[in-house]
Amino acid sequence: MMVDPERAAGHVEHRGTTYYFCSKGCAARFTAEPEKFLAGKREPMSPAIQIGGLKRQIAAREPAAPEADPRATSHESQAASHEPQATRYICPMDPEVISDTPGACPKCGMALEPMIADLRADTQAANPELVDMTRRFWIGAVFAAPVFVLTMGDMASGGALMHRLGAGVVNWVELILSIPVVLWCGKPFFERMWASFVNTSPNMFTLIGIGTGAAFVYSAVATVAPDLFPATLRAHGAVETYFDTAVVITVLVLLGQVLELRARHRTGGAIRQLLNLSAKTARIVRDGREEDVPLESVQRGDRLRVRPGEKVPVDGVVIDGSAALDESMVTGESIPVDKGIGDKVIGATICANGTMTIEAERVGNETLLAQIVRMVGDAQRTRAPIQRLADRIAAYFVPAVVVVAVASFIAWGLWGPAPRFAHALVNSIAVLIVACPCALGLATPMAIMVGTGRGAHAGVLVKNAEALELLARVDVLVVDKTGTLTEGRPRVTAVDTAAGMSDVELLRLAASVERGSAHPLASAIVREAELRRIDLSAVSRFMSTSGRGVSGLVDGHAVDVGSASFLDALGVDASAFTQRTEVHRHSGQTTLLVAVDGRAAGAVAVADALRPSAAEAVRQLKAEGLSIVMLTGDNEETAKAIASQLGIDDVRAQVLPGGKRDVVAELEQRGHRVAMAGDGVNDAPALAQATVGIAMGTGADVAMESAGITLIRPDLRGIVRARRLSRATLRNIRQNLFLAFVYNTVGVPLAAGVLYPFVGWQISPIWASAAMTLSSLSVITNALRLRRAEL
C-alpha cells in the first residue's frame, strides 16, 4: 500500500532518502537491515519514498533484480518496459487495501476492483465478483421461491395450509430448501462477517451475517428440536420459524450486490472509454514500404503514417505532411487543430483530413493517454476531506446499530405483544438489516470516481480528490502571465542599436549569450537570430542572474543582456534607450537591454501574444466569483498594459521566481483560499504552496507534479470547467451523504418499532433488506448523474 507521509507510523532516513512506513514494526525491521529490503528495487525512487509496510517487490524473500545487460539494444529494453503487468485489485472504499487477486476487502467487505492503468488491459473482461454473485442469486432464487410460497400461502389461507400439511412437515421442507440458500448462496456474507470480527472492522456484512444467521439458526433449532421451546411458542405442534426471512433477505442482498456491482462498473466507464480510445494498430514506414503492425510493437523513433480517418497511434512529432486533428477525445475541444512539420501530436487523436508522417516519441505507457488513465485512476482512489465525516460516523455506526438491535430485542421481549420472543427476534433482525452502512461508505468514492472521469473527458485531470473538493472553495486565482495568459512563445518585434552597431551584430552577440538561458524571452532572441540565419558564437564565463539577466564572454567581448535594473547594477548607463523602452512598455512589450564591453549597445523589444481565449476566460472566472491576480517578471508598466487588455485589476509586476510563492503565501495569510495557475519550473513552489495548484499541460513536468489539477490544453477556460466540475462533485457528495443519512435515520427507528405503540406499524426484515439495497443504489445512481454535468 502507499502511505501518506503525514499519517505514517514511522519514517527512516537512509542515504539521504526518507522512507515512510505504515507500522513501527516495519520501520524497525527496515532500520536493522535497509539494504536487505532495497535489494529488489527496480526503479529509482523519488526523494520522498512512500513504502507501506514491506512491499512485495522489495520483500526480503525476493531476489535482487539482475543488472541490465549493456549489450541489450534499445528496442529490446523498450519492449521489456512494455510487457503487460498482472492486474491488481483495490477497494473503492478503503484505497489502502490492494490485492493481487480479486475478492472482498477485509475491512469493509466490498468487492475489490481492478486497478486499470494499462492501455492493453481488457476493458471488456467480465467482473469475477459480478459473475459469482449473479450465479448465487439465481440459484438462491430457485430454492427460496418455494419457501416464500409456502409461507405466503399459509398466511393467505389463514393457517389452513399449515394445518393440512402439518407444521412440522412444512418446517422440515423449508429447512431443506433453506440450507443451500443460506449456507451456500449466502456463504460470502458469513465469510466477510467473520473477517470483520478478525480484523475488528465491523461493516455491513457484520449486520447481514448476524441478522440472517440468527433467523436461520433459531429456525433450524426450532425444527430439529421443537421440544426445547416453551409451549407458548408452538402452534399446530411446531414452533413458528423464520426460514422465509433468512432466505428472502439472502436473495435480496445478493440481488443488491448484483445491481450495485453493475452500477459500480458504470462509474468506471470513463477510464474504460479512455482505454478504448487508443489505436490497436499503426502503419509503420520502413525502407520505403508501409505495413500495419500491432501497436505494442511500435518503438521510439519509428516513423508512422497517419491517413484521413485514422487515429494517431502514439505521441510524436510531424516530420512530413500536414493534417487537421480532432483532439476532442483528449482535450475536450471540438475544433480540429492544424498540424504541420515540427508540431507535436497526441496519440488517440483522429486525423480529420490530410495525411502526415510522424516520428514516435512516447509509446506504450509513456503516452499522454496512458498518463491520463493513470492520473484518473489514482485520483479515483484518493479521499476527499469531506470523506472524513463519513469515516468518523462509520467507525461508531455499526457498534451503535448492534446496541440498538439488542435494545429492541429486550424491549419487545419485555413489553411487546405475544409471542414476544418472535416479535423481539424479527424486529432486532430488521434493525440489523436496514442499517447497513454501505450507502454511507459509497457516498464520496462513487462521486469522486465519476467526477474525475468526467473531468478527464473535458481536458481536466485531477491528481487527487482533495484538490477537486478544495477548488470549489477557492476565492482567489493567481495566474502566471507567461505561458498561461500568453502563448509562452514570445517573438522579437524591434531591434534598436547604438551608433556603430548593426542589427545583425547585436542579435549575434545577444543570442549567443541567451542560448544558455531557458527563459522564454531568451528563446525569442535565439529564434530571431536563427530566422535571420545568423551564425552564433561560443560563450565562455556564462552567468545567469535569475529573473534579471545573463552575462558571458563572446569572441573576447563581455556581453550583458537583461533588464534596466540589471545593467544599472553592473554600472552600465543605458539612458540613451530610455525613450524607446518607454514606447515599447506602453504597448505591452518587454525590452531587454544589451551592453557590450560595459557600454550600452542596443535594446531588443520582445512581445508575447495573448492567448485568443484569455480575455473570455478571465470574464468567465470573474463570473464564477474569483478575484484574479496576475504575476509577471515584467516591469509594472508593461504588466499593466497587458492586464488592462484582459480586465485584470490586481497586478504584481517584477516578481522574481522565488517571489511567486511568497505572493501566494501572503494571500493565504489574509484568509483567502488561493488557486495558482502556471506552467514553468519556476512556478512549482507557488503551485505547491497554493490551496490548489493548476498546471498547464504543455508546461514543465515538475509543474504538473506540484499541481493538484492539470489542464491538458493551455487554456484558462479549462479552469472554469474544473471549478464547475468541483462544485458539481461536491454538491453530489453532499446529496449522497444526505441520502445515506436519511435512510438510516428513518429506517433504524422504524425497524426498531418506535411507531408500533401509536399506529401499529412494523418493518419486516424482508422490507428492511429491500430498503438497504435501495439506499446503496440511490447513492450510486445519483453519483452517475455527474457523467452529464454541464461544464
C-alpha positions in Angstrom: 0.0 0.0 0.0 1.1 3.6 -0.4 1.5 5.6 2.8 0.6 9.2 3.3 3.7 10.8 4.9 1.5 12.9 7.2 -0.1 9.8 8.6 2.9 7.4 8.6 3.6 5.5 11.8 7.3 5.9 11.3 10.0 7.1 8.9 13.7 6.3 8.4 16.4 8.4 6.8 18.8 6.2 4.8 21.5 7.6 2.4 19.7 10.9 2.0 16.3 9.4 1.3 13.2 9.4 3.6 11.3 6.1 3.7 7.8 6.1 5.3 6.1 3.1 6.9 2.5 2.2 7.9 3.7 0.4 11.2 6.6 1.0 13.6 7.5 -2.7 13.4 8.2 -2.5 9.7 10.2 0.7 10.2 12.3 -1.1 12.9 12.9 -4.1 10.6 13.9 -1.7 7.8 16.3 0.2 10.1 18.0 -3.0 11.1 18.7 -4.2 7.5 17.9 -1.5 5.0 19.9 -3.0 2.1 18.1 -6.3 2.5 14.8 -4.7 1.7 16.1 -2.4 -1.1 17.9 -5.2 -2.9 14.9 -5.9 -5.2 14.1 -2.2 -6.0 13.9 -2.0 -9.8 13.3 1.7 -10.3 14.9 4.8 -8.9 12.9 6.2 -6.0 12.0 9.8 -5.6 13.5 11.9 -2.7 10.4 11.2 -0.5 9.7 7.4 -0.8 6.4 6.1 0.5 6.6 2.5 1.4 3.6 0.7 3.0 4.8 -2.0 5.3 7.1 -4.3 3.4 6.0 -4.2 -0.3 6.2 -7.4 -2.3 8.7 -6.1 -4.7 11.3 -5.2 -2.0 10.4 -8.1 0.4 13.4 -10.0 1.8 12.3 -13.2 0.2 12.5 -11.7 -3.3 15.9 -11.9 -5.0 17.7 -8.8 -6.2 16.9 -7.6 -9.7 19.6 -8.6 -12.2 21.8 -5.9 -13.6 20.7 -4.8 -17.1 22.7 -6.3 -19.9 24.7 -3.5 -21.5 24.6 -5.3 -24.8 20.8 -5.2 -25.0 19.5 -3.0 -27.8 17.2 0.0 -27.2 14.4 -1.9 -28.9 14.8 -4.8 -26.5 14.9 -2.6 -23.5 11.8 -0.7 -24.7 10.0 -4.0 -25.4 10.8 -5.2 -21.9 9.3 -2.0 -20.4 6.1 -2.6 -22.4 5.5 -6.1 -21.0 2.0 -6.3 -19.6 1.8 -6.3 -15.8 -0.5 -8.5 -13.7 -3.8 -6.9 -12.8 -4.0 -5.7 -9.2 -7.2 -5.0 -7.3 -8.2 -2.2 -4.9 -11.1 -1.4 -2.6 -13.2 1.6 -3.7 -14.0 2.5 0.0 -10.6 1.7 1.5 -8.0 2.5 -1.2 -5.1 1.4 1.1 -6.3 -2.2 0.6 -4.6 -3.6 -2.5 -4.5 -7.3 -3.6 -3.0 -9.3 -6.4 -6.2 -11.4 -6.7 -9.9 -10.4 -6.9 -12.0 -10.9 -3.8 -13.5 -9.0 -0.9 -12.0 -6.2 1.1 -11.0 -7.4 4.6 -12.0 -4.1 6.1 -15.4 -3.2 4.6 -16.3 -6.4 2.8 -16.9 -4.8 -0.6 -15.7 -6.4 -3.8 -12.2 -5.3 -4.9 -11.9 -3.6 -8.3 -9.1 -3.8 -10.9 -6.5 -1.0 -10.9 -6.7 -0.2 -14.6 -3.7 1.6 -15.8 -2.5 -0.3 -18.9 -3.7 0.6 -22.4 -3.6 -3.1 -23.2 -5.9 -4.0 -20.4 -9.0 -6.0 -21.4 -11.8 -3.4 -20.9 -14.4 -6.0 -21.8 -13.3 -8.6 -19.3 -16.1 -9.9 -17.0 -16.0 -9.0 -13.4 -15.5 -12.2 -11.5 -17.3 -10.9 -8.4 -20.3 -10.0 -10.5 -20.3 -13.4 -12.2 -20.2 -15.2 -8.9 -22.9 -13.1 -7.2 -25.2 -13.4 -10.2 -24.8 -17.2 -10.1 -25.5 -17.3 -6.4 -28.5 -15.0 -6.8 -30.3 -17.2 -9.4 -29.6 -20.4 -7.6 -30.8 -18.8 -4.3 -33.9 -17.5 -6.0 -34.8 -21.0 -7.3 -34.6 -22.6 -3.8 -36.1 -19.6 -2.0 -39.2 -19.3 -4.1 -40.9 -22.5 -2.6 -40.1 -21.4 0.9 -41.6 -18.0 0.2 -44.7 -19.6 -1.5 -45.3 -21.9 1.5 -45.1 -19.1 4.0 -47.3 -16.7 2.0 -49.8 -19.5 1.1 -50.2 -20.3 4.7 -50.8 -16.6 5.6 -53.3 -16.2 2.7 -55.2 -19.3 3.8 -55.4 -18.3 7.4 -53.2 -21.2 8.5 -55.2 -23.9 6.6 -52.1 -24.9 4.6 -50.0 -25.5 7.8 -52.9 -27.4 9.4 -53.4 -29.7 6.3 -49.7 -30.5 5.7 -48.6 -30.3 9.3 -46.5 -27.6 10.8 -43.6 -30.0 11.4 -43.5 -31.2 7.8 -43.6 -27.6 6.5 -40.7 -26.6 8.8 -38.6 -29.6 7.6 -39.3 -28.8 3.9 -38.3 -25.1 4.5 -35.2 -26.2 6.3 -34.0 -28.5 3.5 -34.7 -25.8 0.9 -33.1 -23.0 3.0 -29.8 -24.8 3.6 -28.4 -24.2 0.0 -29.7 -20.6 0.1 -28.3 -19.5 3.4 -25.2 -21.7 3.7 -24.0 -21.7 0.1 -25.5 -18.7 -1.7 -25.0 -16.6 1.4 -21.6 -18.0 2.2 -19.7 -14.9 1.1 -21.7 -12.8 3.6 -20.7 -15.0 6.5 -17.1 -15.1 5.4 -17.0 -11.3 5.3 -18.7 -11.2 8.7 -16.1 -13.4 10.1 -13.3 -11.3 8.5 -14.8 -8.2 10.1 -14.5 -9.9 13.5 -11.0 -11.0 12.9 -9.9 -7.5 11.7 -12.1 -5.7 14.3 -13.6 -3.8 11.4 -17.4 -4.1 11.6 -19.2 -3.4 8.4 -22.4 -4.0 6.5 -21.8 -7.8 6.3 -21.4 -7.9 10.0 -25.0 -6.8 10.3 -26.3 -9.0 7.5 -24.5 -12.1 8.8 -25.7 -11.6 12.3 -29.3 -11.0 11.1 -29.7 -13.9 8.7 -27.6 -16.2 10.8 -29.8 -15.6 13.9 -33.0 -16.2 11.9 -31.7 -19.4 10.3 -30.1 -20.9 13.4 -33.2 -20.1 15.5 -35.5 -21.7 12.9 -33.2 -24.7 12.4 -33.1 -25.5 16.1 -36.9 -25.0 16.3 -37.4 -27.5 13.5 -34.9 -30.2 14.7 -35.7 -29.9 18.5 -39.1 -28.2 19.0 -39.4 -29.6 22.5 -36.6 -27.3 23.7 -39.1 -24.3 23.3 -41.9 -23.5 25.6 -45.5 -24.4 24.7 -46.4 -20.8 24.2 -44.2 -20.6 21.1 -45.8 -23.7 19.5 -48.7 -23.8 17.0 -50.1 -26.9 15.4 -47.4 -28.9 17.3 -44.4 -27.0 15.9 -42.5 -23.8 16.7 -43.0 -20.9 14.3 -39.9 -20.5 12.1 -38.4 -17.7 10.0 -36.8 -19.6 7.1 -38.6 -17.2 4.8 -37.0 -14.2 6.4 -33.5 -15.8 6.2 -33.8 -16.9 2.5 -35.5 -13.8 1.2 -33.0 -11.5 2.9 -30.2 -13.5 1.5 -31.6 -13.4 -2.0 -32.4 -9.7 -1.8 -28.9 -8.9 -0.6 -27.5 -10.9 -3.4 -29.7 -9.0 -5.8 -28.5 -5.8 -4.3 -24.9 -6.9 -4.7 -25.5 -7.7 -8.4 -27.2 -4.4 -9.0 -24.5 -2.5 -7.1 -21.6 -4.2 -8.9 -23.3 -3.4 -12.2 -23.7 0.2 -11.2 -20.2 0.5 -9.9 -19.0 -0.9 -13.2 -20.7 2.0 -14.9 -18.9 4.5 -12.7 -15.6 3.2 -14.1 -16.8 3.9 -17.6 -14.7 7.0 -18.0 -11.4 5.0 -17.7 -12.7 2.3 -20.0 -13.7 4.9 -22.6 -10.2 6.4 -22.3 -8.6 3.0 -22.7 -10.7 2.3 -25.8 -9.6 5.5 -27.4 -6.1 4.1 -28.2 -5.4 2.8 -31.7 -5.0 -1.0 -32.0 -2.6 -0.9 -34.9 -0.1 1.5 -36.5 1.1 1.9 -40.1 4.8 1.8 -39.9 7.1 3.2 -42.7 10.3 1.1 -43.2 12.7 1.2 -46.1 10.1 3.0 -48.3 7.4 0.3 -47.5 4.4 0.6 -45.3 2.7 -2.1 -43.3 0.2 -2.3 -40.4 1.7 -3.6 -37.2 0.2 -4.1 -33.7 0.5 -1.0 -31.5 2.6 -2.9 -29.0 5.4 -3.3 -31.5 5.9 0.4 -32.1 9.2 1.8 -30.7 10.5 5.2 -30.1 12.0 6.6 -33.3 9.7 4.6 -35.6 8.1 6.5 -38.5 4.4 6.1 -38.8 1.9 7.2 -41.5 -1.4 8.6 -40.4 -4.2 8.8 -43.0 -7.6 10.6 -43.0 -10.0 9.0 -40.5 -7.2 7.1 -38.7 -6.2 7.5 -35.1 -2.7 8.8 -34.3 -1.2 5.7 -32.7 1.3 7.3 -30.3 2.7 10.6 -29.2 5.1 12.0 -31.6 6.2 14.9 -33.9 5.2 15.6 -37.5 8.1 15.1 -39.9 6.2 15.2 -43.2 2.9 16.4 -44.5 0.1 18.2 -42.6 -3.4 17.4 -41.3 -6.2 18.7 -39.1 -6.5 16.6 -35.9 -9.7 16.1 -33.9 -8.3 16.3 -30.3 -11.7 16.5 -28.6 -11.5 13.0 -27.1 -8.4 14.0 -25.1 -8.6 17.8 -24.7 -12.4 18.3 -24.7 -12.1 20.9 -27.5 -14.2 20.2 -30.6 -12.5 22.4 -33.1 -9.8 20.4 -35.2 -6.2 21.6 -34.8 -4.0 22.1 -37.8 -0.7 20.2 -37.5 2.4 20.7 -39.7 6.1 19.7 -39.7 7.6 20.1 -36.3 4.3 20.1 -34.4 3.6 17.6 -31.6 0.7 15.2 -31.9 -1.1 13.2 -29.2 -1.8 9.5 -29.5 -5.6 8.5 -29.9 -6.5 11.8 -31.6 -8.2 11.4 -35.0 -6.9 12.7 -38.4 -9.9 14.6 -39.7 -8.3 15.4 -43.1 -4.9 15.4 -44.7 -2.1 12.9 -44.2 1.2 13.0 -42.4 4.2 11.1 -41.2 5.2 11.2 -37.6 8.2 10.1 -35.6 7.2 8.2 -32.4 8.5 9.9 -29.3 6.4 8.3 -26.5 5.0 4.8 -26.8 3.1 2.3 -24.6 2.6 3.5 -21.1 4.6 6.7 -21.7 2.0 8.3 -23.9 -0.2 11.2 -22.8 -3.3 9.0 -22.9 -1.6 6.4 -20.6 -0.6 9.2 -18.2 -4.2 10.5 -18.2 -5.5 7.0 -17.5 -3.0 6.6 -14.6 -3.8 10.0 -13.2 -7.6 9.5 -13.4 -7.2 6.1 -11.8 -5.0 7.4 -9.0 -7.4 10.3 -8.3 -10.4 8.0 -8.1 -8.6 6.1 -5.3 -7.9 9.2 -3.2 -10.2 10.5 -0.5 -11.7 14.0 -0.3 -11.6 15.8 3.1 -15.4 15.6 3.3 -15.0 11.8 3.5 -13.5 12.1 7.0 -17.0 12.9 8.3 -18.4 9.7 6.8 -15.4 7.8 8.2 -15.8 9.1 11.7 -19.5 8.2 11.7 -19.0 4.8 10.2 -16.4 3.9 12.9 -19.2 4.2 15.5 -22.2 3.4 13.4 -22.1 -0.5 13.3 -21.5 -0.9 17.0 -24.3 1.6 17.7 -26.6 -0.4 15.4 -25.9 -3.6 17.3 -26.7 -1.8 20.6 -30.0 -0.6 19.1 -30.8 -4.1 17.9 -30.1 -5.6 21.3 -32.2 -2.8 23.0 -35.0 -3.5 20.5 -34.9 -7.2 21.3 -35.0 -6.6 25.0 -37.9 -4.1 24.7 -40.0 -6.3 22.5 -39.2 -9.3 24.7 -40.4 -7.5 27.8 -43.2 -5.3 26.6 -44.2 -6.5 23.1 -47.3 -8.4 22.2 -47.4 -12.2 22.2 -45.5 -14.1 21.0 -42.9 -11.7 22.5 -39.8 -13.7 21.6 -40.8 -13.9 18.0 -41.5 -10.2 17.7 -38.2 -9.4 19.5 -36.3 -11.6 17.1 -37.9 -10.2 14.0 -37.5 -6.5 14.9 -33.9 -6.9 16.0 -33.1 -8.6 12.7 -34.9 -5.8 10.8 -32.7 -3.2 12.7 -29.5 -5.0 11.7 -30.5 -5.3 8.0 -31.9 -1.8 7.4 -28.9 -0.1 8.9 -26.2 -1.5 6.7 -23.7 1.4 6.2 -22.8 0.6 2.6 -24.5 3.7 1.2 -22.6 5.9 3.7 -19.3 4.4 2.6 -20.1 4.7 -1.1 -21.3 8.4 -0.9 -17.9 10.0 -1.5 -15.9 7.4 -3.5 -18.6 7.0 -6.2 -18.9 10.8 -6.7 -15.1 11.2 -6.9 -14.8 8.3 -9.3 -17.5 9.6 -11.7 -16.4 13.2 -11.3 -12.7 12.6 -12.1 -13.7 10.6 -15.1 -16.0 13.4 -16.3 -13.1 15.8 -15.9 -10.8 13.7 -18.0 -13.2 13.9 -20.9 -13.3 17.7 -20.5 -9.5 18.1 -20.6 -9.2 18.5 -16.8 -7.0 16.0 -15.0 -7.5 15.7 -11.2 -4.5 14.5 -9.3 -6.3 13.9 -6.0 -9.8 14.2 -4.6 -8.7 16.9 -2.1 -7.8 19.3 -4.9 -11.2 18.6 -6.6 -13.1 19.4 -3.4 -11.0 22.5 -2.4 -11.2 24.1 -5.9 -14.9 24.8 -5.2 -14.0 26.9 -2.2 -11.2 28.9 -3.8 -11.8 32.7 -3.9 -8.6 34.0 -5.5 -6.9 32.8 -8.6 -3.2 33.7 -9.1 -2.1 33.5 -12.7 1.4 33.5 -14.1 1.5 35.6 -17.3 4.0 33.9 -19.5 2.7 30.6 -20.9 -0.7 30.9 -19.1 -2.3 34.2 -20.2 0.1 34.5 -23.1 1.2 31.9 -25.7 4.5 31.4 -24.0 6.3 31.9 -27.3 7.4 35.5 -27.4 8.9 36.9 -30.6 11.2 39.9 -31.3 9.3 42.9 -32.5 12.0 45.6 -32.7 15.8 45.9 -32.5 17.3 49.3 -31.6 21.1 49.8 -31.8 23.6 52.4 -30.8 25.8 54.1 -33.3 28.3 51.8 -34.9 26.4 48.6 -34.0 24.3 46.8 -36.6 21.1 44.8 -36.0 22.8 41.6 -37.1 25.8 42.0 -34.8 23.7 43.0 -31.8 21.5 39.9 -32.3 24.5 37.7 -32.8 26.1 38.8 -29.6 22.8 38.7 -27.6 21.6 35.4 -29.0 25.0 33.8 -28.4 24.7 34.6 -24.6 21.0 33.9 -24.3 21.4 30.5 -25.8 22.5 29.3 -22.4 19.3 30.6 -20.8 15.9 28.7 -20.5 13.8 31.9 -20.2 11.1 32.4 -22.9 12.5 35.9 -23.7 15.9 34.4 -24.3 14.4 31.8 -26.6 12.7 34.6 -28.6 16.1 36.3 -29.3 17.7 33.0 -30.2 14.8 32.1 -32.5 15.1 35.5 -34.2 18.8 35.0 -34.9 18.0 31.6 -36.4 15.3 33.0 -38.6 17.8 35.6 -39.9 20.4 32.8 -40.4 22.9 34.5 -38.1 25.8 32.2 -37.0 26.2 32.2 -33.3 29.5 32.1 -31.4 30.6 30.0 -28.4 30.3 31.6 -25.0 32.6 31.4 -22.0 32.2 32.5 -18.4 28.4 32.3 -18.8 26.5 33.6 -15.7 22.7 33.9 -15.2 21.1 36.1 -12.6 17.6 34.6 -12.0 14.8 37.0 -13.2 17.3 39.8 -14.2 19.7 38.9 -17.0 22.7 36.9 -18.3 26.3 37.6 -19.0 29.1 35.9 -20.9 32.2 36.3 -23.0 31.7 36.2 -26.8 34.6 36.4 -29.2 36.5 38.3 -26.5 33.7 40.8 -25.8 31.9 41.0 -22.5 28.2 40.8 -23.2 25.4 41.5 -20.8 21.7 41.1 -21.6 18.9 41.9 -19.2 16.6 44.4 -17.6 17.5 48.1 -17.0 18.0 47.3 -13.3 20.4 44.5 -14.2 22.5 46.9 -16.3 22.3 49.6 -13.6 23.7 47.1 -11.1 26.6 46.5 -13.5 27.2 50.2 -13.8 26.2 50.5 -17.4 24.5 53.7 -18.5 21.5 52.8 -20.8 19.7 56.2 -20.6 20.1 56.6 -24.4 17.4 53.9 -24.9 15.0 55.1 -22.2 12.6 56.8 -24.6 12.4 53.8 -26.9 12.0 51.5 -23.9 9.1 53.5 -22.6 7.3 53.4 -26.0 7.6 49.6 -26.0 6.4 49.3 -22.4 3.2 51.3 -23.2 2.3 48.9 -25.9 2.8 45.9 -23.6 6.2 44.8 -24.9 9.2 43.8 -22.8 12.6 45.4 -23.6 15.9 43.7 -23.0 19.0 45.9 -23.0 22.3 44.8 -24.4 25.7 46.0 -23.2 29.0 45.2 -24.9 32.2 45.7 -23.0 30.5 47.8 -20.4 28.7 50.2 -22.8 25.0 50.2 -23.9 24.9 48.7 -27.4 21.2 48.4 -28.0 17.7 47.2 -27.0 15.6 44.3 -28.2 11.8 44.5 -27.8 10.0 41.3 -27.3 6.3 40.6 -27.2 4.4 37.5 -26.1 1.0 37.4 -27.8 -2.1 36.9 -25.6 -3.9 33.6 -25.9 -7.1 34.1 -28.0 -9.2 32.8 -25.2 -7.6 34.6 -22.3 -10.0 37.6 -22.2 -13.0 35.4 -22.4 -11.6 33.1 -19.7 -11.0 36.0 -17.3 -14.6 37.1 -17.7 -15.9 33.7 -17.0 -13.6 33.3 -14.0 -14.8 36.6 -12.6 -18.4 35.4 -13.2 -17.5 32.4 -11.1 -16.8 34.7 -8.2 -13.0 34.6 -8.4 -10.6 37.5 -7.9 -7.7 37.4 -10.4 -4.1 38.3 -9.6 -1.6 38.4 -12.4 2.1 37.6 -11.7 4.9 38.6 -14.0 8.6 39.4 -14.0 8.0 42.2 -16.4 8.2 45.8 -15.3 5.0 47.3 -13.9 4.1 49.4 -16.9 4.3 46.6 -19.4 2.4 44.3 -17.0 -0.4 46.8 -16.5 -0.7 47.3 -20.3 -1.3 43.5 -20.7 -3.6 43.3 -17.7 -5.8 46.2 -19.0 -6.4 44.2 -22.2 -7.7 41.3 -20.1 -9.6 43.2 -17.5 -7.3 42.2 -14.6 -7.0 44.8 -11.8 -4.6 43.2 -9.4 -1.1 43.0 -11.0 2.1 42.0 -9.3 5.0 43.0 -11.5 8.8 42.4 -11.4 8.2 39.3 -9.3 11.2 37.1 -9.3 10.7 33.3 -9.5 11.2 32.8 -5.8 8.7 35.6 -5.0 5.7 33.8 -6.6 5.4 31.5 -3.7 5.6 34.5 -1.3 2.7 36.2 -3.1 0.6 33.0 -2.7 1.5 32.7 1.0 0.7 36.4 1.6 -2.8 36.0 0.1 -3.4 32.8 2.2 -2.3 34.6 5.4 -5.1 37.1 4.7 -7.6 34.3 4.9 -8.0 33.7 1.1 -8.2 30.2 -0.4 -5.8 30.5 -3.4 -5.5 28.6 -6.6 -2.3 29.1 -8.6 -2.1 28.5 -12.4 1.3 28.2 -14.1 3.3 26.1 -16.4 7.0 26.6 -15.7 9.7 25.1 -13.5 9.8 28.4 -11.5 6.0 28.1 -10.8 6.4 24.8 -9.0 7.0 26.2 -5.5 3.9 28.5 -5.8 1.8 25.7 -7.2 2.8 23.5 -4.2 2.1 26.4 -1.7 -1.4 27.2 -3.1 -4.6 25.7 -1.8 -4.9 24.2 -5.3 -2.2 24.2 -7.9 -3.3 24.2 -11.5 -0.7 23.2 -14.1 -1.0 23.8 -17.9 -0.5 20.5 -19.7 2.1 21.9 -22.1 4.4 23.1 -19.3 7.2 21.5 -17.3 6.7 18.1 -15.7 7.8 19.5 -12.3 4.9 22.0 -12.5 2.4 19.2 -13.2 3.9 17.1 -10.3 3.4 20.1 -7.9 -0.2 20.8 -9.0 -3.4 19.1 -7.9 -5.1 19.7 -11.2 -3.6 19.7 -14.8 -5.3 21.2 -17.8 -4.4 19.2 -21.0 -4.7 22.3 -23.1 -3.0 25.6 -22.1 -6.4 27.4 -22.0 -7.7 29.2 -18.9 -11.2 28.2 -19.8 -10.2 24.8 -18.5 -10.1 26.4 -15.0 -13.7 27.4 -15.5 -14.6 23.8 -16.4 -12.5 22.5 -13.5 -14.3 24.8 -11.0 -17.7 23.8 -12.3 -16.7 20.2 -12.0 -15.5 20.7 -8.5 -18.8 22.4 -7.5 -20.9 19.7 -9.1 -18.9 16.9 -7.4 -19.0 18.5 -4.0 -22.8 19.1 -4.4 -23.2 15.4 -5.4 -21.2 14.2 -2.4 -23.4 16.2 -0.1 -26.5 14.8 -1.8 -25.2 11.3 -1.4 -24.4 11.7 2.3 -27.9 13.2 2.8 -29.5 10.2 1.1 -27.4 7.7 3.2 -28.2 9.5 6.5 -31.9 9.8 5.7 -32.3 6.1 5.0 -30.6 5.2 8.3 -32.1 8.0 10.4 -35.6 7.0 9.3 -35.1 3.3 8.8 -33.5 2.3 12.1 -36.2 3.7 14.4 -38.9 2.3 12.2 -37.3 -1.1 12.2 -36.9 -0.9 16.0 -40.7 -0.4 16.2 -41.0 3.1 17.7 -44.2 3.7 15.8 -45.8 0.4 16.8 -47.4 1.7 20.1 -49.0 4.6 18.2 -50.1 3.3 14.8 -49.2 -0.4 14.9 -46.5 -0.1 12.1 -43.6 -2.6 11.9 -41.0 -3.2 9.2 -40.3 -6.8 8.5 -36.7 -7.9 7.8 -37.6 -8.5 4.2 -38.7 -4.9 3.6 -35.6 -3.8 5.6 -33.4 -5.7 3.2 -35.1 -4.1 0.2 -34.6 -0.6 1.8 -31.0 -1.3 2.5 -30.4 -2.3 -1.2 -32.3 0.8 -2.4 -30.2 3.1 -0.3 -27.0 1.9 -1.9 -28.5 2.0 -5.4 -29.8 5.5 -4.9 -26.4 6.8 -3.9 -24.7 5.2 -6.9 -27.4 6.3 -9.3 -27.1 9.9 -8.0 -23.3 9.8 -8.5 -23.8 8.6 -12.1 -25.6 11.9 -12.8 -22.2 13.6 -12.8 -21.4 12.0 -16.2 -23.9 14.5 -17.7 -22.7 17.5 -15.7 -22.6 20.7 -17.8 -19.1 22.1 -17.7 
